[in-house]
Amino acid sequence: MTKQVRFLTQAAIIAALYAVLTHMQNLLVPGSATWMIQMRMSEALCVLAFFTPAAIPGLTLGCLVFNITYAAALPLDFVIGSVATFVAAEVMWLTRKVTIQDYPLLGMLMPALSNAILVGWELSVYIGGGFWINALYVALGEAAVLLVLGSLLYYAMKKRHLDAALFNY
């Protein structure tokens, strides 16, 4: 398989996983993946950006697909949510080698930071409540998912050498 085909396949699989997992969560626990206090379990997939650059377009497209296909999503979220995911994934890829005792803490916090700023602003526009409180709630949800589920996924992939098996070019 050529590098381009592998890259596109990985990006498409990541996008599909993100969109489907977010829809499933929203079906099982309505509202938990949207609005001000949200904990999208699919955000744990952001750790894939430490292992492959294909995660950058994959996560971005997955977020966009969910936001477009979710009936309650508002038009601004199509752009803002996707840009926040793109920025987080890009910075995670760029900081993948910045670790503390082999743990990429800086990268793990990037989704919380980018979503807090961008989605926090967006929520302030749509539902009010003030930027800082919206940003705080979004950051807390993102950080919780990445530091717990994301860390579990990260270490599971490293321990089983799935990072090399799945994403080695």
VENDAQUI-V950470 format. One record per residue. N is the residue number from 1. RES is the residue in one small letter. SS is DSSP state (2 for helix, 1 for strand, 0 for the rest). PSI is psi in radians with two decimals (* if undefined). NEAR is the number of other ideal C-beta (glycine too) atoms within 8 Angstrom. Layout:
n=<N & N>
res=<RES & RES>
ss=<SS & SS>
psi=<PSI & PSI>
near=<NEAR & NEAR>
//
This chain:
n=<1 & 2 & 3 & 4 & 5 & 6 & 7 & 8 & 9 & 10 & 11 & 12 & 13 & 14 & 15 & 16 & 17 & 18 & 19 & 20 & 21 & 22 & 23 & 24 & 25 & 26 & 27 & 28 & 29 & 30 & 31 & 32 & 33 & 34 & 35 & 36 & 37 & 38 & 39 & 40 & 41 & 42 & 43 & 44 & 45 & 46 & 47 & 48 & 49 & 50 & 51 & 52 & 53 & 54 & 55 & 56 & 57 & 58 & 59 & 60 & 61 & 62 & 63 & 64 & 65 & 66 & 67 & 68 & 69 & 70 & 71 & 72 & 73 & 74 & 75 & 76 & 77 & 78 & 79 & 80 & 81 & 82 & 83 & 84 & 85 & 86 & 87 & 88 & 89 & 90 & 91 & 92 & 93 & 94 & 95 & 96 & 97 & 98 & 99 & 100 & 101 & 102 & 103 & 104 & 105 & 106 & 107 & 108 & 109 & 110 & 111 & 112 & 113 & 114 & 115 & 116 & 117 & 118 & 119 & 120 & 121 & 122 & 123 & 124 & 125 & 126 & 127 & 128 & 129 & 130 & 131 & 132 & 133 & 134 & 135 & 136 & 137 & 138 & 139 & 140 & 141 & 142 & 143 & 144 & 145 & 146 & 147 & 148 & 149 & 150 & 151 & 152 & 153 & 154 & 155 & 156 & 157 & 158 & 159 & 160 & 161 & 162 & 163 & 164 & 165 & 166 & 167 & 168 & 169>
res=<m & t & k & q & v & r & f & l & t & q & a & a & i & i & a & a & l & y & a & v & l & t & h & m & q & n & l & l & v & p & g & s & a & t & w & m & i & q & m & r & m & s & e & a & l & c & v & l & a & f & f & t & p & a & a & i & p & g & l & t & l & g & c & l & v & f & n & i & t & y & a & a & a & l & p & l & d & f & v & i & g & s & v & a & t & f & v & a & a & e & v & m & w & l & t & r & k & v & t & i & q & d & y & p & l & l & g & m & l & m & p & a & l & s & n & a & i & l & v & g & w & e & l & s & v & y & i & g & g & g & f & w & i & n & a & l & y & v & a & l & g & e & a & a & v & l & l & v & l & g & s & l & l & y & y & a & m & k & k & r & h & l & d & a & a & l & f & n & y>
ss=<0 & 0 & 2 & 2 & 2 & 2 & 2 & 2 & 2 & 2 & 2 & 2 & 2 & 2 & 2 & 2 & 2 & 2 & 2 & 2 & 2 & 2 & 2 & 2 & 2 & 2 & 2 & 2 & 0 & 0 & 0 & 0 & 0 & 0 & 0 & 0 & 0 & 0 & 0 & 0 & 2 & 2 & 2 & 2 & 2 & 2 & 2 & 2 & 2 & 2 & 0 & 0 & 0 & 2 & 2 & 2 & 2 & 2 & 2 & 2 & 2 & 2 & 2 & 2 & 2 & 2 & 2 & 2 & 2 & 0 & 0 & 0 & 0 & 0 & 2 & 2 & 2 & 2 & 2 & 2 & 2 & 2 & 2 & 2 & 2 & 2 & 2 & 2 & 2 & 2 & 2 & 2 & 2 & 2 & 0 & 0 & 0 & 0 & 0 & 1 & 0 & 0 & 1 & 0 & 2 & 2 & 2 & 2 & 2 & 2 & 2 & 2 & 2 & 2 & 2 & 2 & 2 & 2 & 2 & 2 & 2 & 2 & 2 & 2 & 2 & 2 & 2 & 0 & 0 & 0 & 2 & 2 & 2 & 2 & 2 & 2 & 2 & 2 & 2 & 2 & 2 & 2 & 2 & 2 & 2 & 2 & 2 & 2 & 2 & 2 & 2 & 2 & 2 & 2 & 2 & 2 & 2 & 2 & 2 & 0 & 0 & 2 & 2 & 2 & 2 & 2 & 2 & 0 & 0>
psi=<2.33 & 2.82 & -0.67 & -0.72 & -0.75 & -0.77 & -0.86 & -0.68 & -0.80 & -0.79 & -0.75 & -0.71 & -0.75 & -0.74 & -0.81 & -0.77 & -0.79 & -0.87 & -0.80 & -0.78 & -0.66 & -0.73 & -0.74 & -0.77 & -0.76 & -0.53 & -0.74 & -0.68 & 1.44 & 2.33 & -0.17 & -0.31 & 0.17 & 3.04 & -2.78 & -0.91 & 1.82 & 2.56 & 1.42 & 1.93 & -0.49 & -0.32 & -0.34 & -0.45 & -0.25 & -0.46 & -0.34 & -0.38 & -0.28 & -0.35 & -0.44 & 2.41 & -0.26 & -0.35 & -0.45 & -1.03 & -0.53 & -0.87 & -0.72 & -0.84 & -0.70 & -0.73 & -0.78 & -0.79 & -0.78 & -0.85 & -0.64 & -0.64 & -0.12 & 2.11 & -0.57 & -0.05 & 2.49 & 2.67 & -0.66 & -0.52 & -0.48 & -0.74 & -0.94 & -0.84 & -0.72 & -0.70 & -0.72 & -0.72 & -0.73 & -0.84 & -0.81 & -0.84 & -0.71 & -0.82 & -0.62 & -0.74 & -0.76 & -0.50 & 0.25 & -0.42 & -0.02 & 1.83 & 2.78 & 1.95 & 0.88 & 0.35 & 2.16 & 1.15 & -0.79 & -0.83 & -0.67 & -0.47 & -0.15 & -0.74 & -0.64 & -0.73 & -0.90 & -0.70 & -0.64 & -0.81 & -0.95 & -0.88 & -0.59 & -0.75 & -0.79 & -0.79 & -0.62 & -0.65 & -0.81 & -0.76 & -0.06 & -2.70 & -0.18 & 2.45 & -0.84 & -0.70 & -0.68 & -0.78 & -0.71 & -0.82 & -0.76 & -0.78 & -0.74 & -0.75 & -0.80 & -0.82 & -0.73 & -0.81 & -0.81 & -0.73 & -0.39 & -1.26 & -0.73 & -0.74 & -0.73 & -0.80 & -0.75 & -0.90 & -0.62 & -0.74 & -0.70 & -0.81 & -0.68 & 0.07 & 0.50 & -0.45 & -0.79 & -0.69 & -0.68 & -0.58 & 0.20 & 2.09 & *>
near=<4 & 5 & 6 & 6 & 8 & 11 & 11 & 9 & 9 & 14 & 14 & 10 & 9 & 15 & 15 & 9 & 11 & 16 & 14 & 8 & 11 & 15 & 11 & 8 & 13 & 13 & 6 & 5 & 7 & 5 & 7 & 10 & 13 & 9 & 7 & 9 & 7 & 11 & 10 & 11 & 11 & 14 & 13 & 12 & 14 & 16 & 15 & 12 & 17 & 11 & 11 & 10 & 7 & 13 & 18 & 13 & 9 & 16 & 19 & 13 & 11 & 18 & 13 & 11 & 11 & 15 & 12 & 8 & 7 & 11 & 3 & 5 & 12 & 6 & 6 & 9 & 10 & 11 & 8 & 12 & 15 & 12 & 9 & 14 & 16 & 11 & 11 & 16 & 14 & 10 & 11 & 18 & 12 & 6 & 11 & 11 & 4 & 7 & 8 & 5 & 4 & 4 & 9 & 12 & 8 & 8 & 13 & 15 & 10 & 14 & 15 & 13 & 10 & 13 & 15 & 13 & 10 & 13 & 13 & 17 & 12 & 12 & 13 & 12 & 6 & 8 & 8 & 5 & 8 & 7 & 8 & 7 & 8 & 16 & 12 & 10 & 12 & 16 & 13 & 10 & 12 & 13 & 10 & 9 & 14 & 17 & 8 & 8 & 10 & 14 & 12 & 9 & 11 & 13 & 8 & 9 & 12 & 9 & 6 & 6 & 7 & 9 & 11 & 7 & 7 & 10 & 11 & 6 & 4>
//
